[in-house]
């Protein structure tokens, strides 16, 4: 059979619209996506804008195979942690209005909050010491029981009456902290979390297909976008979790078109008042060392002109990226269990395509699988020109931790046999060269480094 051009392959698999003649950007983006669609690695949607105008938008694959619903730019999908910048923006805006004191104890607003020394600022900077993983709560809920933030905090008071570390002294990625911040928003405004976001952000930005998911799937209106993995020649469902009523850190559903509107508002500096932007764009100090995130919960370059955030949950992944200097945005959502290293590569390549930078094919990496027994081999001191010295250490329970220079240290989460994800700097890390690796590959939106081990 004759080999089809990449753009045509993408259109056949995704049912996309025809391309305008001479549309170089569309050809570049389709050339990136076509092999991933053909390999059953990508289904979802991509929206790119320049100077506030959409210059590319397309859906690929299916949102729900059983119902026969295709994925389009208007398909709502699980945004995972993409809720966090909205929650942070709400907290900072209410602080500007004098309705929240960022340095007041959370107990001022939530009297039953379990830790007296924790402030509102600690909630939204990942420095609060709350239980970091929702899985810790599983034994305390009956099967099918709905989990609200208040119930999670009640359980926290029993199982962790003291924070895991003195609040403000270290970074530990915290979902429950942002859920608690959403409760603070509700307490001081008298509005539900979704109603507050709709009033402040969704309606002004024209985000009509963004909503907080119902706790129970049985109450879902219409067809739900499902997550999938291509396995053994078929799409297999990779389910998210029923009974989740906590909001603030996650559980918002966005369409790619709506997420693009939110990114455009941030690129234009119009998402929040100028005073909120000026204060919230600073990187908070954590034990005297700067966070990699801004106060508004964006990962940004040093000039704070290029910023982004991502959300991942089981098969779902999303990216919202904006460049204020170029007035460009990149949004991608997927429901197809993208392979980890290719996820960060695709994000970078989409930004490059919009900027007119030719995509450089990346050779397949021979990364070293690391299990519990071989993780100690990754420990040591590493250095690269892009990052300077880095220390990988082994914590209790065989978990790896990464510290950059004398800065903050971050947990490394293994997301495949070869790849680790590092929240905090939002880096993807893999090793090569045997069970005591000789090279450490570090890739993020603003860093791409191969570090060598120091003796």
C-alpha positions in Angstrom: 0.0 0.0 0.0 1.2 3.5 -0.8 2.5 5.4 2.2 0.2 8.3 3.2 1.5 11.7 4.0 1.5 12.5 7.8 -1.2 15.1 7.5 -3.5 12.8 5.7 -2.9 10.0 8.2 -3.9 12.4 11.0 -7.0 13.4 9.2 -8.0 9.8 8.4 -7.6 8.7 12.0 -9.1 11.8 13.6 -11.7 13.0 11.2 -10.1 16.4 11.1 -11.2 19.3 8.9 -9.4 20.1 5.7 -6.4 22.4 5.8 -6.2 25.8 4.1 -3.7 25.7 1.2 -0.2 26.8 2.2 -0.9 26.6 6.0 2.7 25.9 7.1 1.8 26.0 10.8 -0.9 23.4 10.4 1.4 21.2 8.4 4.1 21.4 11.1 1.7 20.6 13.9 0.1 17.7 12.0 3.5 16.3 11.2 4.2 16.2 15.0 0.9 14.6 15.8 0.3 12.2 12.9 2.8 9.6 14.0 1.6 9.7 17.6 -2.0 9.3 16.4 -1.0 6.5 14.1 0.8 4.7 17.0 -2.3 5.0 19.2 -0.4 7.2 21.6 -2.4 10.4 21.2 -6.1 11.2 21.2 -7.3 14.6 22.4 -7.1 18.1 21.1 -4.7 20.9 20.4 -5.4 24.7 20.2 -2.7 27.3 19.3 -3.2 31.0 19.3 -1.1 34.1 18.3 -2.0 37.7 19.2 -5.3 36.5 20.7 -6.4 34.6 17.5 -6.8 30.9 17.1 -4.3 29.7 14.4 -4.7 26.0 14.9 -7.4 23.9 16.5 -8.1 20.2 16.0 -9.4 17.1 17.7 -8.0 13.6 17.3 -9.5 10.3 18.1 -12.4 9.5 20.4 -13.6 11.0 23.7 -15.7 8.0 24.4 -15.3 4.9 22.2 -18.3 3.1 23.6 -20.6 6.0 22.8 -18.9 6.8 19.5 -18.2 10.4 20.5 -15.2 12.0 18.8 -12.7 14.3 20.6 -13.0 17.9 19.5 -11.5 21.2 20.8 -14.9 21.7 22.6 -14.8 18.3 24.4 -14.6 18.7 28.2 -11.9 16.5 29.7 -10.3 15.9 33.1 -7.9 18.8 33.8 -6.1 17.2 36.8 -3.9 19.8 38.5 -4.8 22.5 36.0 -7.3 23.6 38.6 -4.5 24.8 40.9 -3.6 28.1 39.0 -7.3 29.1 39.2 -7.4 28.4 42.9 -4.2 30.3 43.5 -5.5 33.2 41.5 -8.7 33.3 43.5 -6.8 33.3 46.8 -4.5 36.1 45.6 -7.4 38.2 44.3 -9.3 37.9 47.6 -6.1 38.9 49.4 -5.9 42.0 47.3 -9.4 42.8 48.4 -8.5 42.4 52.0 -10.8 39.4 52.4 -8.0 36.9 52.9 -4.8 37.4 54.9 -2.2 35.1 53.3 -0.2 35.0 56.5 -3.1 34.3 58.8 -3.6 30.8 60.2 -6.0 28.7 58.2 -8.0 28.2 61.4 -9.1 31.9 61.1 -11.2 30.8 58.2 -11.6 27.1 58.8 -11.8 26.6 62.6 -11.6 22.8 62.3 -8.5 22.8 60.2 -6.2 20.3 61.9 -2.9 22.3 62.1 -2.8 25.5 64.0 0.5 26.9 62.6 -0.4 26.5 58.9 -1.2 29.7 57.0 -3.2 30.3 53.9 0.1 31.0 52.1 1.4 27.6 53.1 -1.7 26.0 51.4 -1.0 27.4 48.0 2.8 27.1 48.0 3.1 23.3 48.7 4.7 24.0 52.1 1.9 22.9 54.5 2.9 19.4 55.7 -0.6 17.9 55.0 -0.8 14.2 53.9 0.6 14.4 50.3 -1.3 11.5 48.8 -5.1 10.9 48.6 -4.3 7.1 48.9 -3.5 7.6 52.6 -7.2 8.2 53.2 -8.4 5.0 51.5 -8.7 2.9 54.7 -10.9 5.6 56.3 -13.7 5.6 53.8 -16.2 2.9 53.0 -16.4 1.7 49.4 -18.5 4.1 47.4 -18.5 6.8 50.1 -18.2 10.3 48.8 -15.0 12.1 49.8 -15.4 15.9 50.5 -12.5 18.1 51.5 -14.1 18.6 55.0 -14.1 14.8 55.5 -10.5 14.6 54.3 -9.5 17.2 56.9 -11.5 15.5 59.6 -9.5 12.3 58.9 -6.3 14.3 58.8 -7.0 15.5 62.3 -7.1 11.8 63.5 -4.3 10.3 61.5 -1.9 13.2 61.2 -2.6 15.7 64.1 0.8 17.3 63.5 2.1 18.4 60.0 4.7 16.2 58.4 7.2 19.1 58.8 7.2 22.6 60.2 5.0 24.6 57.6 7.0 26.8 55.3 10.3 24.9 55.7 10.2 22.6 52.7 8.4 21.9 49.4 6.1 18.8 49.2 3.6 18.8 46.4 0.2 19.1 48.1 -3.2 18.5 46.5 -5.1 18.7 49.8 -3.6 22.1 50.5 -5.3 23.5 47.4 -8.5 21.7 48.3 -8.4 23.5 51.7 -7.7 26.8 49.9 -10.9 26.3 47.9 -12.8 25.9 51.2 -11.2 29.2 52.4 -12.5 30.9 49.2 -16.0 29.5 49.9 -15.9 30.6 53.5 -15.0 34.3 52.8 -17.2 34.7 49.7 -20.2 32.7 50.6 -20.1 31.2 47.1 -19.5 27.6 46.1 -16.0 27.1 44.5 -17.4 26.6 41.0 -19.7 29.6 41.3 -16.8 31.7 42.4 -14.6 30.6 39.5 -17.4 31.2 37.1 -17.9 34.7 38.3 -14.2 35.7 38.4 -12.7 33.7 35.6 -14.9 31.5 33.5 -17.5 34.1 32.5 -15.1 37.0 31.8 -12.9 34.7 29.6 -15.8 33.1 27.8 -15.1 29.6 29.3 -18.6 28.1 28.7 -17.5 24.4 28.8 -15.6 24.3 32.0 -17.2 22.9 35.1 -16.6 21.0 38.4 -17.3 17.4 38.0 -20.1 15.8 40.0 -18.9 13.6 42.8 -20.6 10.5 41.5 -20.4 9.3 37.9 -24.0 8.2 38.1 -24.9 11.9 38.3 -22.9 12.9 35.2 -25.0 14.8 32.6 -24.5 13.5 29.1 -21.5 11.5 27.8 -18.4 11.5 29.9 -14.9 11.7 28.4 -13.1 8.6 29.2 -9.4 7.9 29.6 -7.8 5.1 27.6 -4.7 3.0 27.0 -3.9 1.2 23.7 -3.2 -2.4 24.9 -3.2 -5.7 23.2 -4.7 -4.2 20.0 -7.6 -2.4 21.6 -8.4 0.8 23.6 -8.8 -0.2 27.2 -10.5 2.2 29.7 -8.2 3.7 32.4 -10.7 5.0 34.9 -10.4 8.0 37.2 -12.0 7.8 40.6 -15.6 7.9 41.6 -16.9 9.6 44.7 -14.5 12.6 44.6 -16.2 15.8 45.8 -13.0 17.6 46.8 -12.2 20.7 44.6 -9.4 23.2 44.5 -6.5 21.0 43.4 -8.3 19.0 40.7 -11.6 17.8 39.4 -12.3 20.6 37.0 -13.2 19.6 33.4 -11.9 21.9 30.6 -12.3 21.8 26.9 -9.2 22.6 25.0 -10.9 25.7 23.6 -11.8 26.9 27.1 -8.3 26.2 28.4 -7.0 28.2 25.5 -9.2 31.2 26.5 -7.7 30.9 30.1 -4.2 30.8 28.7 -4.9 33.8 26.4 -6.2 35.8 29.3 -2.9 35.2 31.2 -0.8 36.0 28.1 -2.7 39.3 27.8 -2.2 40.0 31.5 -6.0 40.2 31.9 -6.7 37.1 33.9 -6.4 38.9 37.2 -6.1 42.6 38.2 -2.6 44.1 37.6 -1.9 44.3 41.3 -2.6 40.6 41.8 -0.4 39.8 38.8 2.5 41.9 40.1 2.4 40.3 43.5 1.5 36.7 42.5 4.1 36.4 39.7 6.9 36.4 42.3 8.4 33.1 43.3 7.7 32.6 47.1 10.7 31.8 49.4 10.6 28.4 51.0 13.0 28.3 54.0 14.9 31.1 52.3 15.1 29.4 48.9 13.0 30.4 45.9 10.3 28.1 44.7 10.3 27.0 41.1 6.6 28.1 40.9 5.2 31.5 41.1 2.7 32.5 43.8 -0.1 32.1 41.1 1.1 28.5 40.6 2.7 28.8 37.2 6.0 27.4 36.1 7.8 30.4 34.4 11.1 31.3 32.9 13.3 33.8 34.8 11.7 36.8 33.1 8.2 35.4 33.9 7.2 36.0 30.3 6.8 32.3 29.4 4.7 30.3 31.8 2.8 27.1 31.9 1.1 24.5 34.0 0.2 20.8 33.4 -2.3 18.4 34.8 -2.1 14.6 34.8 -4.4 12.0 36.1 -4.2 8.4 35.0 -4.8 8.5 31.2 -5.5 12.2 31.1 -2.9 14.9 30.5 -3.2 18.7 29.8 -0.9 21.6 29.1 -1.7 25.3 29.2 1.3 27.4 28.0 1.5 31.1 27.4 4.2 33.5 26.1 3.4 37.1 27.1 6.2 38.6 25.0 5.2 36.8 21.8 1.5 36.8 22.7 1.2 33.1 21.9 -0.4 30.2 23.7 -0.3 26.4 23.4 -3.0 24.1 24.8 -3.0 20.4 24.6 -5.3 17.9 26.3 -5.1 14.1 25.9 -7.0 11.0 27.1 -4.7 8.4 25.8 -2.0 7.5 28.3 0.8 9.4 26.5 4.2 7.8 27.2 6.0 9.9 29.8 9.1 11.0 27.9 7.2 11.6 24.7 4.7 13.8 26.7 7.4 16.4 27.6 8.9 16.1 24.1 5.5 16.8 22.5 4.9 19.8 24.7 8.2 21.3 23.7 7.7 20.5 20.0 4.2 22.2 19.9 5.7 25.4 21.4 8.5 25.2 18.9 6.1 24.7 16.0 4.1 27.7 16.9 7.3 29.8 17.2 8.4 28.7 13.8 11.4 26.6 15.1 11.9 23.4 13.1 11.2 20.2 15.0 14.3 18.1 15.6 13.6 14.4 15.6 14.8 12.9 18.8 16.5 9.6 18.7 15.2 6.8 20.8 16.9 6.9 24.2 18.3 3.7 25.8 17.2 4.6 29.3 18.0 2.3 32.2 15.0 0.7 34.0 15.2 1.3 37.8 13.4 -0.8 40.3 13.5 -0.6 44.0 16.6 -2.8 44.1 18.5 -0.7 41.6 17.4 2.8 42.6 20.4 3.2 45.0 22.6 3.2 41.9 21.1 6.5 40.8 22.1 8.3 44.0 25.1 10.6 43.8 26.2 14.0 42.6 25.5 15.0 39.0 26.4 18.1 37.0 25.4 19.7 33.6 26.0 23.1 32.1 22.3 23.7 32.0 21.5 22.9 35.7 24.8 23.1 37.6 25.3 20.5 40.3 22.4 18.2 41.4 22.2 15.7 44.1 20.1 12.5 43.9 19.6 10.9 47.3 17.7 7.9 48.5 15.0 8.4 51.1 13.3 5.8 53.3 11.1 3.5 51.3 13.5 3.5 48.3 12.2 6.9 47.1 14.6 9.1 45.2 14.9 12.8 45.9 16.5 15.5 43.7 18.2 18.7 44.9 19.5 21.4 42.6 22.6 23.0 44.0 21.8 24.4 47.5 18.2 24.9 46.5 15.0 23.0 47.4 14.8 19.2 47.3 12.0 17.4 45.5 10.6 13.9 45.5 11.0 11.9 42.3 7.9 9.8 41.3 8.5 6.8 39.1 6.0 7.0 36.2 7.4 4.2 34.1 10.2 1.7 34.6 12.7 4.2 33.0 11.2 7.6 33.8 10.7 9.7 36.9 8.6 12.8 37.2 9.7 15.6 39.6 7.0 18.0 40.7 8.3 21.3 41.9 10.6 22.1 38.9 8.2 20.0 36.7 11.1 17.9 35.3 11.2 14.5 33.7 14.3 12.5 34.6 15.7 9.3 33.2 19.1 7.5 33.6 21.3 5.7 31.2 24.5 3.6 31.4 23.8 0.5 33.6 22.6 -0.1 37.1 25.0 2.5 38.4 24.1 5.0 35.6 26.7 7.3 34.0 24.2 9.8 32.6 21.1 11.5 33.9 18.8 13.0 31.4 16.7 16.0 32.6 14.0 17.5 30.4 11.4 20.2 31.1 9.8 23.0 29.2 12.8 25.3 29.8 15.6 22.8 30.4 17.1 20.0 28.4 20.2 18.6 29.9 22.4 15.4 30.1 24.2 15.4 33.4 27.3 13.4 34.2 28.0 11.7 37.5 30.8 13.3 39.6 33.3 11.0 41.3 
